[in-house]
């Protein structure tokens, strides 16, 4: 939303509804955002709606991780096999990964803190924002959805919770990464053989380097869908209350502290 071209001409807005998703400002814990960047570079930026920056950091981190064999080295390190860790880890690429990793943590924390301040200003300004958007591609509107439904669908498959609340860009990024990781890790085949009790086959076909990406993507998809559904429900209630006050509440109505309604 361009605040100089929008007809309301306000400085800050709490949300913007587009055919491709909803951008919403709300209070976030910067430490939690930074911790998701610790889980993987880019995740913290996805939470604060900086999709281009987040995807750039995620793609670059993913690429360097593959070249350095970082996930496999971490697995051997946790198993106490330090010699194998040194043998498989490529130090040349680790020097490129560390600055990227630290920047992702710092920048996501800083952005979350800045957006918290902007949200407070937007909430005080209480500017009207578009709650309905329609185009040839899609239709998006404000509505109250249930967080537990987003949680369950995200558990079934990462990205479905985002689709439930119409976060198309986030859903696309998460689904694309999920498909790539599952295909290259042979995780589904590993689970199938694990259920059959053929554990030797599981160790032979499952790729540890690719498999270790999946937990971060899976749990991030659940957290992102659930938390955004909660905040969208709050936004719906707030917008609905504000609409009723503006159009149906008497100008002479005054509610004193302690009064019963």
N, C-alpha and C positions, 0 to 999 in steps of 0.2 A: 504494500500500500504506500503510495507516494503522498506524503502529508501536504505537499504544496499543490497537488493536482486534485486531491480528494475534495469533494464538495463541502465537507465539514471543516476543513482547514484548521485542524488541531495539531498540536506539536507531537503528542505521543498517543498511541493506541494500545489497548490491551491485547488485541487479536486481529487477525486478518484471515478471511475465508476465501480460498481460491479453488478452482476446479481440481487442483492437484494436491490439496491438503490444507491444513489449518496451522497457521503460525500463531503461537500464543505466548505472551509473557506472563510468567508467574514466579513466585518465590521458590528458588532452588537452593539446596545446600551445596555451596561450592566444593566442599570436601568430597561429597558423593560424586559430583561431576568429575573431579580430579581423579578419584579412585577408578572410575570407569575408563579414564585415559590410561591409568596404570594397567588395567586389564588388557587394553589394546589401544594404541594410538588411533584417534579418530572417534571413538565411542563417546567421549565427553563432548565433542563438538556436535555430534548428532543430537545429543540431548538438548543443546542450546540452539538448535535449528541452523547451525552453520554447516550445511550439507556439503557445499563445495570444498571448504577447508577440511572438513571431516573426511570426505572421500579421498582427498589428496593425501592426507596423513595416513589414512588406513591403507591405501594402495601402495604408497611408498614403504610403509612399515611392513606390509605383507611381502613385498618384493625383496626387501633386505633380509627379512626373516628367512625366506626361502634360500637365498644365496648363502647366508651364514649358517644355516641348519640350526637355528637357535632353539626351536622347540625340541628337537631331538637331543640337543646338548643339555637342555634343562631336564629332560627325562632321565638321561644317564646320570646327571649330577644328583638328582633326587634319589636315585638308586645307589648312590655312593661310588659309582664307577667313574672316578675322576680321570683316569687314563683315557678311557673312551671319549669322555667329554672333550678333552684337549685334542684328541685325534680328529674329531668330527667338526669341531667349531672352527669357522674361518674368521680369524681376527681382523682381516682387512675390512670386512663388511660390518663388524661390530662397532668399529670406530664411526661408521656412518649412522648406525642405528641409535646409539646413545644420545646424541644431540636432538634427533627427531623425537625420541621418547620423552626426554625432559621438556622439550618445547611443547609437546602435546599436553602434558600435565599442567604446565604453567599457564599456557594460553587458555585452556578450557576453564581453569579455576578463575582466571582474570575475567574472562567473558561472562561467566556465571555471576560473579560479583557485580559487574557492570549492569547486566540485565536485571538483577534484583533492584538496583537503584532506579533504573528506568521504569520498571514495573510499578514501583511506589509512586513515581511521578505520574504515570499514566492512570493509575487508580485514583489519585487525587484529582486529576483533570477530568476523569470520568467521561471521556469523549465517546460519542457514538461511533460504532464501527459496523462494517457490513457483516451481516449474519447469513447471507444467502448469495451463492455464486453459481452461475450456470453458463456453460459453453457447449460447443459441439463435442467436446471430449468427455465432460462429466458434469455432475451437479453436486454441490457441497453446501451444507447448511448446518446451523447450530442445532444440536439435539442432545438429550441426556441419555447417555449409554451406561451400561453396567460394567464396572471394572472387573468383576469376576468372570464375565464372559470373555473380555479381552485376555485375561490371564489364562483361561482354559484353551482358547484358540492358539495363543502363543506357545503353550506347552505342546499342542498337537504338531505345530510347525511354525518356526519363527517367520514372522511377517504377516501371519493371518490376523493377529491382534491389531497390527497397524492398519490393515485393510478394513477391519471392523470400525475403526474410528476415522477412516478416510485419510490416512497419512500415506499417500500414494508413493511419494519419493522415498520416504523411510522404508516402506514395505518393499519397494523395488531393490534398494540397496541391500537390505537384510536377506531377502530371498535369493538374490544373485549370489551373495557370498555363501549362503547356506548350501545352495546347489553345487557350487564349485568345490567346497570343502568336503561335502558328503561323497561326491563322485570320486575325487582324487584320494580320499582316505579309505575308501571301500568300507565305510562304517556300517552301512546297511548289511553288507555281506558278512561282516564280522559279527553283528548282532544275531543274524540268522544262524551262523555256525555256533555261536555261543549258546543259543537256545537248544541246539541239537547236542550240545555237550562236547563238540569237537574243538577243544581249546588250542590244540596244536595248529589247527587250520587257521584259527583266529589270529594267532601270533604271526603266521606266515603271510596273510593277505592284508592285514590292517597296517596302514602307514602311520607311524607315530607322529611324524612331522606335520602331516595334514590333520590328523585326528585331534591334536591338542589345540587347534583353532576353534573347534566346535563348542566346547563349554562356554567360552567367552561370548560367542555369537548367540548361542541358545539362551543364556540367562540374560544377556542384554536385551534381546527381543522381548522377553517376558517383562522385564523391569520397565522398558521404554513404553510398551503398550499399556501396562497397568497404570503407571504414574500419569501418563498423558490422558487416559480415560478419566481418572480421578479429577484432574485439573479441568478438563472439558466439562465435567458435570458441575463443578463449582462455577465455571464461567456461565453455563446455561442458567443456573439459579440466579446468579448475580444480574445477568442481562434481563432475565424475565422480571425480576423484582424492580429493576430500574425502569423498564418499559411500563409496568403497571403504575409506578409512582408518577411518571411523566404524563401519562394519558388518562388515568382513572382516579388518582388521588386528589382530593380537594386541596387547593392552595392554602387554605386556612388550617389544614390538619397539622397538629403538633403533638408529638409523642414525647412525654416527659419521662425521665429516668424513674423506674419503679412502677410506672403505670402498667396495668394489666390490659391485654388485648382480648 
